Each structure stands twice: as C-alpha cells, then as structure tokens.
Amino acid sequence: MSASELTSRKKTDLQIELGELKSEKHSVKKDLNLMLVCKLLLPVLLWGIFWVAHLFIADRQILTGGKYFNWLMITLLGLYLIFLVISYFISNIRSGLVHKVPLISAVLMILLIWELTTLKLNLLPLPYFPPPAKVFAALAIDWQTLWISVLYSLRLLGIGYLIGLLVGLPCGTLMGWYAGFNYWLNPVLRFIGPIPATAWIPVAMAVFPTSFAASIFLIALASWFPITVMTWSGIANVNKAFYEVARTLGGGEYYLITRVAVPAALPSIFVGLFMGMGTAFVTLVVGELLGVKAGLGWYIQWAQGWAEYAKVYAALFVMAVIFSGLITLLFRIRDKVLVWQRGLIKW
Amino acid sequence: MVTAENALPQAGAIVFEQVRKIFVDPEGREVEALSSVNLAIRPGEFVSLVGPSGCGKSTLLRLVAGLETASEGLIRLDDEVIAGPHYLRGLVFQDPTLFPWLTVRRNIAAGLAARGVAKQQWDEVDEYIELVGLSGFGDSFPHQLSGGMAQRAALARALVNHPKVLLLDEPLGALDAFTRMQLQDEILRIWQDRGTTEIFVTHDIDEAIYLSDRIIVMTPRPGKIQEIIEVPIGRPRSRNHPDFFRLRSRILEVLNFAKELSLSYYL
C-alpha cells in the first residue's frame, strides 16, 4: 500500500466515522424532541386522569355549584393548549413552558389527591376539608363580598404601613446620623420594638375611639420597628470615606444625609421595608380577626362562624394572591431603585 | 470650555507654619504624627510627598483637605487659614470611592450637586468625561469600570469644581504598572493644562521624580520633613534621563540615612 493510498483510506474512514457521529447526533436530537413532546403533554394527561375520576367516580359528598369548577378546569385546559400551540412557533415561550411543566403537573396531582380524598372517597372530615369544587364555588359566588373585604384590608394596610414608613425612615435616619437622637431613641426601640404589635391590642382598643384607628396604629407600629432598625443600621454602616469625599466636594450636612447616607443605606432600608411588610400582614389579619368589622380577616372569622370552610379557604386563597402581589410589587420597586446593584450582588 | 479656565491666572500657594499633629491612640497615649512642619508650596507647583508608611504624609494631605485639624500651627491657602473642607481643595484617594449608586456622569457631577449648582449648568460634565478619557461610559455604574477607569472618574469628580489645589493620596497605588504610567501622563497633561497646585502622596520614588517639580522626603516617628529635593529635569521627561537615576539614588540615600540615624538613636 502506498503512502497516498493510506492517507486516502484514512480519509474515508474518518468520513465514515464523522457520518456516523452526525447520524447519531441526529437521532439524539430526535429522542430529545420526543422527550420534549412527552413532557409537554404530561399536564394534558394528568388533566385527563383528573377529568375521568371527576366524571366516573361517584360523589360521596353532597356538592352544590360544581359547575363553576368544571368551567375552571376546562378553561385551564384550554389555556394550556393555547400556550402549547403558541410554543410550537415561539421558542422563548416553549422553554418557559417546559420549565413550568413540573410545577403545573404537581398542582394537577394535588388537585387530584384533594378531589379523591374529599368528594370521591370522603376520607377527610367535613366541614373542615371541603372539596376543591366547593372552594372554587365559594370564590365564584361570594366574589363581591370578598372584593369589598380586600378593599377594606388594603385600606387598613396601606394607611398603617405608610405611617410606619413615614415615621420609621426619619427615625432611623436621625438615629444613624445624630448621636443625641440615638441616645434617646435607641432604648425605646430596644425596649418596645420587640413586643409583637398584636400584644398591644387591649391597650389600643382602650386608647383609640374606633377599632379602625386602633388597627391603623398597630399596623404602623408593627412596620415602624423593622423599618427604623434597618434604616438606622444601614446609615450607621456607611463607608466613612464617602462622607469625606462629599465634604471635599463642598457638600453640607443636608447633602451628606440625603445624597450620601440615605442612598448608601437603601439596600438595608429595603430589607427593613420587606420585614415591615411581613409584620404588617400579621398585624392586619390579627386585628381584623379580633375587632375590625370588615376585611379579609373578618371574612375568615365570619365564615368560620357559619362553619363555611369553603369560604375560609377561598379567603385564604385571595389573601395569598394579594399579599404575594404586594411583596412582588415591593421587589419591583427595589429593582428599579437599586438598579445600580445589578451585577454587584446576587439578587 | 474646560481649557478656557486655564487661561485665567490661578493662585494656589500653600504655606505650612509650625504644623504639628497629635493623635490619641485607643489606649489613650499621644502619638505625634507630624512634628513642626514648615513648608511653602508655590502656586501651580507639583509637589510629591514620599517616605515610609507612618511618616505622616497622608496626614499632611488630610490637613490641607481640611479633614483633620492641626494640633498646633496653621496652614494657609493664599493667605486664608484652612479650617474644614472646601471644594477649592479637591481630593483623590487610593480607592476611587465613587458613589456606587450614581452613574459615572452623576458621580462627576456630584461636586456641582454638592455645591447646589443647578442642573442646567452641568454642561461641563460631559467635557470632563472626555478630559479623563471616559467617553461612552457616562451612563455606566462604577462597578462596571476597571480600576484605572474608576480612578479616572474620581479624578474628573475632583476637578469639576475647578479646585485651586488638587490633593492626590496614592491615587495610582492600586493599579497595574501599565495603567499607572498611562495615568501619570494624564495627570501631568491635565496639570499642565490647568495650572492647579498639586500635592501627590506616593510610595513610588520613580513616580515622584517623573511627576514633580519638588519632592518632599519625610521620615517617621515623629513625621517630619527630612529633605526637599528639586527635580531639575525638563519636561516632557524621559524615564531614562541620567538625572533620573541620580535623583533616585539621592532620595534612597536620604531615606537610608534616616534609618541609620534612628538606629544609632536607639543604640
């Protein structure tokens, strides 16, 4: 065999190998595609199982207003199918959908288990554990009362939190900046701050003319404490070199506080805002459960009084949506305000 | 225009009269950081302070900046006694200390904002961005800049108020050799353009020779001026000029001599 023959032989070998590799790759891609399709169809399959169980296993509990839940399930399936079709054309939506498939499937599984243990097999005691269809019916039938309750709760929360913020920010700033303020406010903060605001309910009810005013005071108190503490510690920990630079640039005290101390402390202040919102939620609901005659907390209390647990769960669901929505909103605001931190710290 | 300002005659004479600075350490003992410093810096002069750490060169700079007050004696800028910081005495640290929450443009404008200059009169800021070679980075945030770029921004921020005196506290100490030489040239160019009096603190003797009209060699414990050395090399300077080496060995000799002195003192 001559040298040239040898090289040409080698070449063809190489080509064959390459070809095999290519075809292998191709089949792997095909497998992947098949996997992807299976994954995307999993929620549809689970939905089908749910629907079969829903229709063909006899109810062992009495259910009224089941049609709302049927419509919900059909709507959800429809929405999923629409997304599926869109994702065939737009790869961004496809990857998003693939990412969400396990979560959607888990929710369907939970619904299935919930349906089976309540309506179909009657394993969980009534009235404490109503079936999903009943909870959704409560949501669909009583939505007006729920909506009004939401507005009342938001009003209390909004006013209370705003007062806590408007008092907490200056308190924290002054404590961080002036030793004199710190001397007098620090003991107050340390002594009174850790008491849960809800413990003040008896006092607040006695001091304030209405339960509304009392609740606002309690929510303001609850959010004031963490906002003040985090603002104070944020300002007290600002790099002193920033002040020196600002002073050599001609900055006076007002500039140093508002343009150096506060912006530098904002990451810490936002931690306080998040914590304050959490304590405000707790105080709001406890206040409404105990005294206020409106709002989601009141609604839960009232529904429990009538043993209408479907309404209790419906109100809890609404509460989850509202509260997580507010937290998300605060996250968005933080992302806007602290845009300079992007890439500097892990979010 | 930035350069139009240079045509104006600009004073900036600094006089130290018997300046002494005493710190009290955490155990309550008094430490003499500077002992009877007498020095006159001419308007528009470029002066370097060199010496081992603890010789009080940074303290001297902070006294001029007004961030510290002298325990005894006084410092004058154009016959006015320095008391507290002023925007006519700009300062650049080794760490750029840019405000991380402001863009480069807003950082450079900080001097104007601090003095309460209305935003409508901030046109100059873009010229400063160009002056220090940061065109195109005005909207970047400090953490997106390299060390050298951040220091350029800090320089522009200190210059935006048209200071009579620019105080530089080891501004290039944290940079790599290349960036360092580049920025030395930039600092020189801007200084020659604007005629600002500059006091430059450094550990690097070559840097001091390359940049300064005069080099103040200081010795520690207590910090005092050991010797003032004129740099007779014409500008633009070559780093290979024979006088360069002569001066370097001279300065090293001064510093070594000081060491021997203190050694014999303790023996």
HADDOCK unambig.tbl for C-alpha pairs under 7 A between the chains (distance, minus, plus):
assign (segid A and resid 241 and name CA) (segid B and resid 97 and name CA) 6.91 0.50 0.50
assign (segid A and resid 242 and name CA) (segid B and resid 97 and name CA) 6.43 0.50 0.50
assign (segid A and resid 247 and name CA) (segid B and resid 85 and name CA) 6.00 0.50 0.50
assign (segid A and resid 248 and name CA) (segid B and resid 65 and name CA) 6.82 0.50 0.50
assign (segid A and resid 248 and name CA) (segid B and resid 85 and name CA) 5.11 0.50 0.50
assign (segid A and resid 248 and name CA) (segid B and resid 86 and name CA) 5.47 0.50 0.50
assign (segid A and resid 248 and name CA) (segid B and resid 87 and name CA) 5.38 0.50 0.50
assign (segid A and resid 248 and name CA) (segid B and resid 89 and name CA) 6.73 0.50 0.50
assign (segid A and resid 248 and name CA) (segid B and resid 90 and name CA) 5.96 0.50 0.50
assign (segid A and resid 248 and name CA) (segid B and resid 91 and name CA) 6.54 0.50 0.50
assign (segid A and resid 249 and name CA) (segid B and resid 86 and name CA) 6.85 0.50 0.50
assign (segid A and resid 249 and name CA) (segid B and resid 87 and name CA) 4.67 0.50 0.50
assign (segid A and resid 249 and name CA) (segid B and resid 90 and name CA) 6.67 0.50 0.50
assign (segid A and resid 249 and name CA) (segid B and resid 111 and name CA) 4.74 0.50 0.50
assign (segid A and resid 249 and name CA) (segid B and resid 114 and name CA) 6.43 0.50 0.50
assign (segid A and resid 250 and name CA) (segid B and resid 86 and name CA) 5.48 0.50 0.50
assign (segid A and resid 250 and name CA) (segid B and resid 87 and name CA) 4.54 0.50 0.50
assign (segid A and resid 250 and name CA) (segid B and resid 111 and name CA) 6.64 0.50 0.50
assign (segid A and resid 250 and name CA) (segid B and resid 114 and name CA) 5.58 0.50 0.50
assign (segid A and resid 250 and name CA) (segid B and resid 115 and name CA) 5.42 0.50 0.50
assign (segid A and resid 251 and name CA) (segid B and resid 114 and name CA) 4.29 0.50 0.50
assign (segid A and resid 251 and name CA) (segid B and resid 115 and name CA) 6.01 0.50 0.50
assign (segid A and resid 255 and name CA) (segid B and resid 114 and name CA) 6.21 0.50 0.50
assign (segid A and resid 263 and name CA) (segid B and resid 101 and name CA) 6.93 0.50 0.50
assign (segid A and resid 340 and name CA) (segid B and resid 100 and name CA) 6.86 0.50 0.50
assign (segid A and resid 340 and name CA) (segid B and resid 101 and name CA) 5.33 0.50 0.50
assign (segid A and resid 340 and name CA) (segid B and resid 141 and name CA) 6.31 0.50 0.50
assign (segid A and resid 344 and name CA) (segid B and resid 143 and name CA) 6.65 0.50 0.50
